[in-house]
Amino acid sequence: MRFRPTDEELIRDYLRLRFWDLPITPAGIINDENVYNYPPDLLRKRWCGHDDRRMYFFTNLEMKDKSIINARHSVGEVGYWKATQAQAKITKNHPTLGTKTPLSYYKFVLDKNGKKVGRKQNWLMQEYTLPDNRSLDGELVLCVVYSHEKGKKKLPS
């Protein structure tokens, strides 16, 4: 069975239910994992995606301060996720359901001078948030992680 919910469904039927600690069906389709603890290739090894291309996670986004703009997107000492576009509001005939932020993964490598720099990889992520769900611990987000292989058709968002 193919699992490919829309942006609205991800926020309304999964993220919102999880935020309120309500049951989600089907169970186990979205895993609990801090995606910022592992580079995406290790996430793939730990959690094979439902169609072997997309992986879905609930994670708590740690804040550097009270702004989502300053959220921690580093992956230890090996890389970081960088936003590629501004947050987009997700609406459906009513007030904002949440936001979606597209990110690309950059792996740290040494340049010719021995300086650590980020090199863009083929990994992409969509980060979904609810309006005003921040706490002292951070913000609950739903992340969709996938590889955009060159020469393959881009996955729809």
C-alpha positions, 0 to 999 in steps of 0.5 A: 500500500502506498502512503502519500498523504497531502500537505493538509493531511500530514498536518491535520491527520497526523501532526495535529493528532500527535500533538494532542496525544491522540491515536493515529491510524494506521499505527507505525507509519510515522516513526519517532526519531530525532532526525537531527541525530543522524545523517540521512543515509543512516536514517535510511538504514535504520528506517526503510521508507514505506516505498523505499524513498520516503521516510516519515518522522515525528521529532522535536525541533530544538530552538536556539532561541524563541524563533523557528528561524533559529532552530537547530538543524545541525546533524552533529559534526557531520552535516546540517539541513538548510532551508531552501525556501521560506516557510509556506503556509498550508491552508485549506478554506480556513485559517492556516493549518501549519507551515511547510519548510523545504530543506536540503542536506549538506555534508561537511567535507574538507576543502583544499585548505583543510577548512570544513565546508558544507557540500550539498547532497541529494537528500531533501526534507519537508518540515511541517509545523503547527501554528504556536506549538512551541514549548520549553522543549522545542517544537513538535515537527513532522519531517518527510525525508527522501533522496532526490537521485539525479536522473530520477523523476522528482517526487511530488510534494 
